[in-house]
Amino acid sequence: MKKLRFEQLAERHPIDPAQLQGYANAAKVRLEAHHRPPVNFEVSTKGETTLFQVAWQPIEDMQRRSYNNQDDAVRDGAYVMAFAAVEEVEGLVAIGRAETKTGADYYVAPLGTAPEDFEEALRLEVSGTDGGTAATCRARLKQKQEQTRQGSGSEPALAAVVGFKQRLILVERA
């Protein structure tokens, strides 16, 4: 089974390693709210679903306290889980944060693209959820696709929704 590697993304994604580690810590806190490692996650894109094993180092009490705000931890943890998923299913890595009102959170580009080269970049809108069902995730994906279409960015876009409790990541073109 393939592994969804959301830790140590700085080895492949040219984003600040400290920020990526913070996102990974948030993801671990939200994952451990529902699961014990390892767990299987479904990643769905283009009508196909692939099963990935998600493993992580257990969190410590300090991390739990540091990422105690559930809303922030879901948002931040979803970023790193989405980055790992789009790397696996689309061959894309995060290269930079998107400006406000572009309809996205980050820019992603093919692995190996120079980080300052936005010519091949796509916008990536990310959302996370900590409850509900798979249907809740699919409804949120439609909202995020629409949000991306309404944004000021002209680059093609992807939307991703991470369901921590549901063990589901949805990635689709907007």
N, C-alpha and C positions, 0 to 999 in steps of 0.2 A: 504494500500500500504506500502511496506517495505521502510525503510529510509536508505539511504547511508550516514553513519556518518563519515565524513572526519575530523571533529574537535574532539579534545580530544582523539586522537588515542593513546596517551601515556598511557592511562589506560589499554590498551590491547597489544600494540606493544612495546616491550622493546628497543626502540630507544630513543635517547636524546629528552626529551620533548620540549626543545627550538627549536631544528631543526624541529621537527614535526609541531610546531606552526608556524614557518616561512614558511614551505611548505603550511600549511593551509591558511595563509595570502595570499600567492601567488595565490592559487587556488581561493580564494574569489575575488581577484582583476581581474583575468581572467574571472571568471563567471560573475561578474558584468559588464564586458565590453560588454556582450551580453544579459544578463538576469537579472530579479529581482526575489528574493527568494519568495517562493520555486519554483523549476522547476522539471520536470520529466526527468530522464536520463534512457536510455536503456543500460543495461549491457548484453553483449552477450558473451557466452562461450559454447563450445561443441555443437554448433548448436541450442542452446536455448537462448531466450532473455527474460529478466526479467525487469520490470519497477520499478524504485526506485525513491522516492522523495528525492531531494537534497535541504536542507535548510541551511542557514548560517546567522550569524549576519552581517548586512550591514557593509561595510568598512567605514573607516574614511579617511579624506584627507591625514593624515600622512601615512597610509598604502598605499594609492594610489601612493604617492610620493616615498615611500620606495621600492615599487615593480614596479617601472616605466619601467624597462627594460623588454620589452615584451618577448623576447626569454628566458631569465632567469626565468621569472614568469611562462611561459608556462611549461618549463621543471620541475621546482620545484613544481608547483601546480599539475602537472600530477603525480608526485610521490605519493602524499597523496591521490589523487583520486584513483589511482591504488591500493594502500594499502587497502583502504576501500572496493574496489570492490573484490579483491582477498580474503579478510576476509569474505565477504558475500557469494561469490559463490564457494570458494574452502576451506574455514575454515583455511586459512593461515594468519599469521601475519609476519610483517617485523622483522628480528632479527639482521641484520647487513648490512653494506655497502660492496659491492663486490669490489675486487681489479680490477685495470685497466687490460684490455684485457681478462677478463673472459667471455666476451660476455653478461654481465649483469650489472645492477646498484645496486641491493640489493639481499640479501638472504631472503627467506621467509620459514616458517616452520609451522607445525600444532600448533594451539592455545594451549598454555600450555607447549610447548617445552622450555627447558632451553635455554636461549639466546646463551650460549657458545657451545651448542650441534648442530653442523652442520651436524650430521649423517643423519638427516631426511630433511635437507634443500634442497630447490630448488632455482635455480637462477631466478631472475625476471628482465627482460629488460623492461624499460618503455619509452614511447615517448608520447609527447603531440602535439596537433595541435590546432590552433586558427582560422582556416579558412577551406575552401574547403568543401567537401561533405562527406557523409558516405563512398562513394567509395574511397575518398582520405584516410580515416582512414583505410579501409581494405587493400589498397596498402601499407601503412606505416606498418601495422601489418605484412605483408609478409616480408618486409625488415627487421623488427626487429626479426622475427623468424629466418631468415637467418643469421643475425648478431650473434644471440645467438648460432646457430649451429657452426659458425666459431670461437667462442671464445675458450680460453684455459681451461675454467672450464669444469669439467667432470660431475657435478651434473645435474640431469634433469632440464629443464628450462621452464619458462612461458614467454610469451611476452604480453605486455599490451599497448594499445594505447588509449589515452584520447582525445576526441574531445570536447573541451569546447563549441564552437559555436554550434556544431551538437548535443550536449547533448547525447553523446555516449561513452561507454567504451567497448572496445573489449579485451578479455583475451583468449589466446589459448596456448596450449602446443607448444613448439618449436621442 
